[in-house]
Amino acid sequence: MKKKKMMMSDLPRDMEEEVLCRIPLTSLGLVRSTCKRWNMLSRCDHLFANKHLLAHLAAEAKRKDPLVVTMMNYRVELMRLDLSNEDDVAVVNSEAKLAGLDQIDVREIFHCDGLLLCIPKEDEYRLLVWNPYLGRGQPRWIDHTHNHDLLDKRLCGRLDRYTYSSSQYKILRFIDHPPIFVEFKIYDFNSDSWRILDLPTRPDNWNIKLDERGLSLKGNTYWFASEALNFEAICFLICFDFTTETFSPPLPLPFEAFPYDTLILSSSSSSSSSSPQQLVVLFQSGDTLEMEIWISNTIEKPNAGLSWNSKVFLSANIKQLIHPHYNFLRKSACFFIDQEKKVAVVFDKNARMGAATRDMAYIFVGGGVDDDGSSSFKQQVVKESAYPFCYSRACYYVPSLVQLN
């Protein structure tokens, strides 16, 4: 009698889960398309999904080369930062396409607790919220029709801006274009509706610049701001608390900065969910082009007093790095750090005078300035740019099981 050939689907449940838990996050989509049983197991079985996610986070913690979600040429994908090999120039490597976004042109992305908020390039009246871990079948489209006739599209395109909190299941949308129009609205996932926030049109007399995207951390969002309509004012931080739906008073920076300086926010995110999260800020003087990176102390509450580490994380003289007269591009630049290895990676366009041809990664090693005043750094072309005015985005990615009902 011919012996029946054993299939993977014939394995005992515990052995099957053990095999599937060894599959990397970036290969999960291929596995789901192989077998209906595995597709249902990875998508719908919460116990298994949690087991697989914990296995993935443990493996990522050992690798210490974090995944980042990037938007380049209007497409979203995962890349991996290899910060461990100082002699290897290829420190930024493409990791995987994101099935579900691979056919959508995106002009903005925001990440918070494993969810991506995507602003489509062509569809101006809908937003897309999506959990990449759960795959192609989980996007949520959100309609909005808000006073588009009041926006001056000659000024940097669309002037409405977004941020969100996955822990509160809310999206904040605001237009800040004084003196023509100021409006704050909240979308609530639970009620599937928008409502206007009863906030003063100029809270505490501050103003967020048009090119500020903000940073979501612990379910709340931070922006750089300055005194309203004062172009020589000193900059500070403000925070929107999604629980109380209010803005914080101005929060201090560890240096004196002005609107013409380059200021970029990041976070010390880690693959370990137990690691404390901290704000990280990059400051580049508009006069000297000197670059500094500072790390905050652990943030317990969004509106609590914000304090900073007394010692700068990295200081670098980069006057000859991108151009002797130019800063990093505030609209497109973003950065990541590795505190243990004293490494910083800055993503930017090499676009000057409208000629964007490449997405670049600038890698700073050693956390300081050499004796001769130059910096220890490397450069890598991440991707050739097909669209001259398409600004890039990148942020740490840590997957989660958050589902959008």
Secondary structure, DSSP 8 states (H G I E B T S, - for coil): -------GGGS-HHHHHHHHHTS-GGGHHHHHHH-HHHHHHHHH-HHHHHHHHHHHHHHHHHH---EEEEEETTEEEEEEE--S-TT-S--EEEEEE-TTTTT--EEEEEEETTEEEEEESS-TTEEEEE-GGG-TT--EEEE----GGGS-TTTTS--EEEEEETTTTEEEEEEEETTTEEEEEEEETTTTEEEE----SSGGGEE--TT---EEETTEEEEEEEETT-TT---EEEEEETTTTEE---B--SS---TTSEEEEEE---SSTTS---EEEEEE-TTT-EEEEEEB---SSTTS---B-SS-SEEEE-TTTS-TT----TTT-EEEEETTTTEEEEEEE---TT---EEEEEEEEEEEE-TTS-EEEEEEEEEE-SSTT---EEEE---------
